[in-house]
Amino acid sequence: MVVVAERLQEGRVQAVEEVVASWSLTDEPAQIPESTMLLVAAARKLILEALDYWHWLSGQLEADTFRLGEHVLQEIGESLQSLFDRTLAVGEKTLAIAKGVVPATEIEGASLLHRETTQLRDLRDRILANWPWDDVADLPFDRELLQQARACIGRGEVGESLAVVIDRLQAGSPGKE
């Protein structure tokens, strides 16, 4: 299911990339602000879809993390990085077009596109900085141990409260007392 959703998102990105790449000022001068507004709306929609895609994908990954091999996570990370980068490029090029076409007039949605582009860039940076890339050192705990812990939580077994763990770690004691 992840592959299908990824391909759909790639298709959306490609469609808007093509429109942005073929942008020209051949329209009648009176139509340029309207055409630019439509381009801004398409770029905004693409960015919002990328955010929605991430929220959907993160839920899928959370549910299936241990059934996925590490190489699959690497591929998903690379694909996600590409989609984010391409989507951000569309947003940035569209903003440049909007500023260049009608510099004295605010194109409807351009300020929102700027904000959403920044939001997507920040999200991308956080996700990719914390992604379990193949070349990143192993986690300080065993993945099997983590899977067992999640299974215990799923069965309703309760361990130490977070407050107790934080107090213990702040006191300098890593193990249970």
Secondary structure as UniProt FT lines:
FT   HELIX           2..21
FT   HELIX           29..31
FT   HELIX           32..64
FT   TURN            65..67
FT   HELIX           70..101
FT   TURN            103..104
FT   TURN            108..109
FT   HELIX           110..129
FT   TURN            134..135
FT   HELIX           143..154
FT   TURN            155..156
FT   HELIX           162..170
FT   TURN            171..172
//
